Amino acid sequence: MTFKEAVSTCFSKYVTFSGRASRSEYWYFVLFVILGSIACSILDTIFFGSAMVETGPGEFSASTSSNGPINAIFSLATLLPSLSAGWRRMHDTGRSGFFLLYPLIVMIGIFTFVGFLSGFPALMAGDFSGIIGGTSSVILFIAVIVLIISPLLVLWWLTRPSQPGTNTFGPNPHEVTP
């Protein structure tokens, strides 16, 4: 699958979470999103300028953030196709699309644990000294290790080859003739 075919396929399957997506389809679309985001950031800087940030008394620095309206619109336009392409890519490796959300689930679990451990008001106030004491610090340390590993695990799953033959999510995209 070529770059152009991958982008058109992902936009034509805008919110299609069923079926399978080949590695080339997914990674070409990821490349498109990265290049599009860079281009939109450049356009935001050209049309809306760069924000000047005061770094010290009388010292200013230009901010190169990508928070402009053009990049925001592009990000919103590509959010669902990116999620659906990743979902279908997980299907292609024989896994449920929910595995794509694994890092998010781990983060929610950690914040919930910390919230119940110290109380949500202390967490919101930034009082982390009470959180990292005793047995809870061991559990929190293990949870943070899982949080660090989980995106790498999802990335590894996304790079795996297609599961040969038909799986529960549909036929292999490499074996199907258009």
Secondary structure, 3 states (H helix, E strand, C coil): CCHHHHHHHHHHCCCCCCCCCCHHHHHHHHHHHHHHHHHHHHHHHHHHCCCEEEEECCEEEECCCCCCHHHHHHHHHHHHHHHHHHHHHHHHCCCCHHHHHHHHHHHHHHHHHHHHHHCHHHHHHCCCCCCCCCHHHHHHHHHHHHHHHHHHHHHHHHHCCCCCCCECCECCCCCCCC
